[in-house]
Amino acid sequence: MSKLAIGIIIAIIVVMAGILLILWLHMRRKYIAFTEEMCEYVDQLISGNILSEQVLDKWTLEEETLNSKLRMKLKQLADATNATKQSNMEQKKQLQEMVSDISHQLKTPISNITMYYDTILNYNLPDDKKEECLKIMQNQVEKLDFLVKSLMKMSRLENNIIVMKEDQGNLYDSLVEVVASLALQTRKKDLTLTLDCKNPYPLSYDEKWTMEAIFNVVDNAVKYTPEGGKIEILVEHLEMFTKICVRDTGIGISMEHINDIFKRFYRENKVHREEGVGIGLYLTREILKQQGGYAKVTSKEGIGSVFSLYLPNERL
């Protein structure tokens, strides 16, 4: 073999080695950059930072390569992390709002009790004034007791401590008991409260908690219906549900707040003079929900409201 041929072969080998070296250096830089990028994103996830939508969208559009597969796996982890963080943020916000609402609810009766106690203690009041102050204090203590019991019910329902005991019951008997428990209030306001439940409608439901749910709705109707008004309780047996309809001629609910009334602690400004803490309708919805039912409402301000409570005829 001539020297020229050997020189050409050596040159080709050198060129090939150079090309391989360049390719190796290029791939090395590429994978170092990729590794650093992945490490940076993992560090962000560990520190709780949410990856930007631009980054996640870029990963989605990449070709089907090993790198893209790794990125897609990291994207799935990022999505799960983001969802968990968002859920935790929402739960934290709800907890803060709940604590704020509870503090607000407790503040007024505690302040009133403190004020009237101080008045009795530090001022020489006649007996009739002392008795008046004591009655007000008793009223505020009862309000606190009612609030604490309502909060306990809410907490037990939300944390699934309460298990609904669904037994065969007679809905008519339950409704009669609800109406009887509100007889005094209806007489005081000269309200007409009628019950239309022609058939006994045997159902499987938790009698105690279902009566609580129905009572809350009827009690609201009594509170917010002017003197001489009318309240009707109608029961209708549907194919899948039994519908309990509570119709009143009360003050009604504004359309802008119609979706808020089942939220805990929510009360419209126009009803703040009435006793209540804004938990009743929230409890009603939760009680029905845990039994596979639900609640709906329609209303017109100044005309009245219609609350429809649905209990399943059969649980799947």
C-alpha positions, 0 to 999 in steps of 0.5 A: 500500500502506497504512502498516499493511500495510508495517508488518506486512510489516516486522514479519514480516521482522524476526520471520523474521530473528530466527527465522533468527538464533536458528536459526543461533545454535542450529546454530552452538552445536550444531556447535561443541559437536559439533566440540569433542566430536570433537576431544576424542575424537580427542585421547583416541585420539591420546594412547592413551586408550580411549573408554568403553563408554557413549560408544561405545554412545551413538554406536551408538544415534543416528539416521541423520544426518551427525553420527551417520555421523561418530561411527560412523566415529570409533567404528570408529577407536576400536574398531580403536585399542582392539583394537590397544592391547589386543593391544599390552598383552597382547604386552607382558605376555607379553614381561614374563612370558617375560623373568621366566621365562627369568631364573628358569630361568637363575638356579639353574644360574648360582648353582650354577656360581658357588657351586661355582667359589667353593668350589674356588677358595677352599677347600683341598679334597681331589681327590675333592671337587674332582672332585665339584664339577666334575661338578656344575658340568658338569651345570649347564653342560649344563642351561644349554646345553639351556635356551639351545637350547630357547629358540632353538627356541622363538624360531625357531618363534614368529617363523616363522624355521623353515619346515616342510619337509614331505616324504614320510616313513615314520612307523614309522621315525621312531617307531622312532628316537624309541623307540631314543633313549630305550632307555637311560632306559627300561632304567634305570627298568625300563619297558616301552615298546611301539610299535604301528604295523602299517602304514608310514603314509606321510605328508607331514611335517617329519621332524626337527621332528615327531620332536622333537614326539613325542620330547618327549611320550614323554620326559615319559612316561619321566620321570614314569612310576614304575619298572616302569611301562608306556608304549604308542605307538599309531598310528591312521589316521583319515579326515583325520588320523593319530593318534599316541597316547602312553599311560603309567601315570605320575603323571598331571596334576591336572584344574586344570592340564590346560589349562596343560601346553602353556604355555611354562615351565609345570611342576607343583610335583610334577615340579620334582625332575625335569630340565626347563624346561617348554618341551617340550610347548609346542614339541610343540604349536607344531610340530604346529600349523605342520603343520596338526595339533594335540595333546590330553591326558587324564589321571588323577592316580596312574593315567596320561596319554594324549597324542594327537598329530594329523598331517594326512593331506592338507594343504588 
